[in-house]
Amino acid sequence: MDAADRHVPVKLDRCVELLAPALKNPGSVAIDGTVGLGGHAEALLDRCPQATVIGIDRDPDALALATSRLERFGSRFVPVRDTYDQLPRALAQVGADSADGILLDLGVSSMQIDDSARGFSYRNDAEIDMRMDTSTGLTAADILRDSDEDQLVWILREYGEERYARLIAQAVVTRRRQRPIVRTEDLATVVREAIPPHRNRSGDPAKRTFQALRIAVNDELTLLETALVSALDSLTVGGRVVVMSYHSLEDRLVKHHFALGATDATPQDLPSLRPEDAPYLRALTRGAEQADSEEVAANSRARSVRLRAAERIGPTRHRSAA
Ligand SMILES: C[S@@+](CC[C@H](N)C(=O)[O-])C[C@H]1O[C@@H](n2cnc3c(N)ncnc32)[C@H](O)[C@@H]1O
């Protein structure tokens, strides 16, 4: 199966439309921080012929597929295996210290979810791994084995917004005394049985637990927070950033950082605008944009997308504070 068949890029035209005005000049540099199967990167390379695109992914399998898909662009595509919070390190690979466009299409790709061996999905039985980079770090099975009840409750509440976190954590601890929970089907059954049956919930009751474990295994929110600060610092003035989130925890962080940058930080008791207090971002979207019904019908992954975009208009406060 080709890379293009394994993941349908979400809001592809809109992403290119938002980023292209910043990628018109010869020598422009774009970073696709979540290159995945290379769908967005391919469209940027096609439609912004002056730009070099650095494609970052922590998943070596995805990066290999993207690299072969984008081979025809020669040195205009630069693959980097890393996490997306390491933007300066990626920029250094092309001798640059700033980017004109940055794209983050968060979360996991359809390829990762569909590959049952990776254990991301409660729909396919597999070992509960959930690492995006399978060469390093703890698996979700390790976390289920080694965390105490309170730690599990914390993970489920913080990363899954799960109101039955205590009941699920207790069920996990009881169950692992009998035998370890190492398969996705086992975990999904433990969760479904732990939640009161009369509760009318949308979707599979195991969904939030799987989301929480995936975020914990990959340290997703910590990396996103660092990446957002780094992305805004790394943009040239006039540069543009587009972020697509797929759940409210991610979108909340993006909204917060974009709003901070677009707000005048002059203390109330000061009369005049100091340059370091001036807004350094201009929002390019009104709130968060969603996918239209046509796209959702064609690509169910687009259902939960929230897209926010901004343009850098001045020096950031992170840098001037440093
Ligand atoms: C939704 S997919 C991107 C799909 C891509 N836009 C395309 O068109 O094919 C997200 C990708 O980001 C990668 N990823 C997630 N978190 C990451 C991180 N912190 N650093 C680097 N890559 C990450 C995942 O491995 C996955 O391949």
The ligand as an SDF file (V2000), in Angstrom:
LIG
                    3D

 27 29  0  0  0  0  0  0  0  0999 V2000
   -1.8250   13.1210   12.0630 C   0  0  0  0  0  0  0  0  0  0  0  0
   -0.3020   12.4530   11.6120 S   0  0  0  0  0  0  0  0  0  0  0  0
    0.2930   13.5400   10.3760 C   0  0  0  0  0  0  0  0  0  0  0  0
   -0.1870   13.2010    8.9970 C   0  0  0  0  0  0  0  0  0  0  0  0
    0.4150   14.0760    7.9150 C   0  0  0  0  0  0  0  0  0  0  0  0
    0.0150   15.4550    8.0400 N   0  0  0  0  0  0  0  0  0  0  0  0
    0.0840   13.5620    6.5320 C   0  0  0  0  0  0  0  0  0  0  0  0
   -0.4950   14.2920    5.7350 O   0  0  0  0  0  0  0  0  0  0  0  0
    0.3940   12.4040    6.2360 O   0  0  0  0  0  0  0  0  0  0  0  0
    0.6880   12.8860   12.9660 C   0  0  0  0  0  0  0  0  0  0  0  0
    2.1350   12.4180   12.8740 C   0  0  0  0  0  0  0  0  0  0  0  0
    2.8570   13.1390   13.8530 O   0  0  0  0  0  0  0  0  0  0  0  0
    3.7890   12.3040   14.4790 C   0  0  0  0  0  0  0  0  0  0  0  0
    4.0120   12.8560   15.8050 N   0  0  0  0  0  0  0  0  0  0  0  0
    3.1380   12.9500   16.8240 C   0  0  0  0  0  0  0  0  0  0  0  0
    3.6940   13.5520   17.8710 N   0  0  0  0  0  0  0  0  0  0  0  0
    4.9550   13.8820   17.4980 C   0  0  0  0  0  0  0  0  0  0  0  0
    6.0250   14.5630   18.1410 C   0  0  0  0  0  0  0  0  0  0  0  0
    5.9250   14.9940   19.4050 N   0  0  0  0  0  0  0  0  0  0  0  0
    7.1570   14.7610   17.4450 N   0  0  0  0  0  0  0  0  0  0  0  0
    7.2820   14.3200   16.1580 C   0  0  0  0  0  0  0  0  0  0  0  0
    6.3090   13.6520   15.5050 N   0  0  0  0  0  0  0  0  0  0  0  0
    5.1630   13.4540   16.1670 C   0  0  0  0  0  0  0  0  0  0  0  0
    3.1460   10.9340   14.4910 C   0  0  0  0  0  0  0  0  0  0  0  0
    4.1390    9.9350   14.5520 O   0  0  0  0  0  0  0  0  0  0  0  0
    2.3660   10.9450   13.1720 C   0  0  0  0  0  0  0  0  0  0  0  0
    3.1000   10.3450   12.1440 O   0  0  0  0  0  0  0  0  0  0  0  0
  1  2  1  0
  2  3  1  0
  2 10  1  0
  3  4  1  0
  4  5  1  0
  5  6  1  0
  5  7  1  0
  7  8  2  0
  7  9  1  0
 10 11  1  0
 11 12  1  0
 11 26  1  0
 12 13  1  0
 13 14  1  0
 13 24  1  0
 14 15  1  0
 14 23  1  0
 15 16  2  0
 16 17  1  0
 17 18  1  0
 17 23  2  0
 18 19  1  0
 18 20  2  0
 20 21  1  0
 21 22  2  0
 22 23  1  0
 24 25  1  0
 24 26  1  0
 26 27  1  0
M  CHG  2   2   1   9  -1
M  END
$$$$
